[in-house]
Amino acid sequence: MNFSKLQTFVTLSECLNFTEAAEQLYCSQPAVSMQIQSLEKDMGVPLFDRIGKKLYLTKHGQQFKPYAEQIINLYHSAKEHVRQLDDLSYGTLSFGASNFVGAHLLPAVLGEFNSMHPGITINMNITTSASLTAMLESNKVEFLVVSDRIPIDESRYHARTFYQDELVLIVHPAHRLAKATSCTLAELADEMWVLKPHQSATRSYLEREFERYGFRSPRRIEISNLEAIKQSVVHGLGISIVSSLAVRHEVRNGQLVIVPIEGVSMLRGIRYAYHRSIHLSPAAARFLGLLDEMFGGQD
């Protein structure tokens, strides 16, 4: 089995069209067919089904695809890592980040990294936690920077916490509690809460914390986007608990007010994670080192 066959298989599995795959691979349609037939002979199972004029992956093909993607991604990573050993002015820094981390925590670090290594292309993927872990699994990214509320299998991945993020209560400046030095959770029982949906890591964490303090929010509006949550509070739709880092500009501009909750402290760790079995590229190692330097990394 050779690399060309794997690349042909992955390309065809994405477009499911021999003509389109041939165009993407800059070869003829018969060449694509021959590569797939040879790969199926190597594997001893059919990887594609033809039903009418349509092409489908077989169950064997579906199972094989993530392995083929891992091999291809690992090969490309290896080539780039070797080149970066002699020249860190070249290459790509590719990683995944959750929405809050990518939008509010990392831009300053990326700016510093870019000033030090302007020749490195930065590719930060911001998406859902499920998509991020899938990308790490398939070697589409070298590492993740996420909340410690997102499960990471530490038997397979090295994970290190480098920052503690404080979650705070935010209200509109005209809210009845805006001028208070603090409040209790009991005073918030009748409020309209603006929160992320149930499936989000932040929402799950907040619900566990509410339960720990014996509090349940009776009324809520669910919004999946952090910026939309902030703007909802800015416009008086309700109150929320979000990262203090994510609202620093709105608080400074007087659009939002942070009200401490008596006896309640909500902290979540932000960590990076990568495969234990791989060698980080020089660019990735330098970036993660920069995270530790700027935030005083902690285990």
Salt bridges, closest charged atoms under 4 A:
GLU14 OE2 - LYS65 NZ 2.78
ASP42 OD2 - LYS5 NZ 2.74
GLU137 OE1 - ARG156 NH1 3.01
GLU142 OE1 - HIS81 NE2 3.38
ASP148 OD1 - ARG149 NE 3.29
GLU154 OE2 - ARG271 NH1 3.13
ASP165 OD2 - ARG268 NE 2.78
GLU191 OE1 - HIS175 NE2 3.02
GLU191 OE2 - ARG176 NH2 2.87
GLU207 OE2 - HIS198 ND1 3.31
GLU207 OE2 - ARG203 NE 2.85
GLU209 OE1 - ARG212 NH2 2.90
GLU222 OE2 - HIS198 NE2 3.90
GLU222 OE2 - ARG203 NH1 3.09
GLU222 OE2 - ARG220 NE 3.94
GLU227 OE2 - HIS104 NE2 3.13
GLU227 OE2 - LYS230 NZ 3.19
GLU250 OE2 - LYS230 NZ 3.01
ASP292 OD1 - ARG160 NE 3.39
GLU293 OE2 - ARG286 NH1 3.39
ASP299 OD1 - ARG160 NH1 2.31
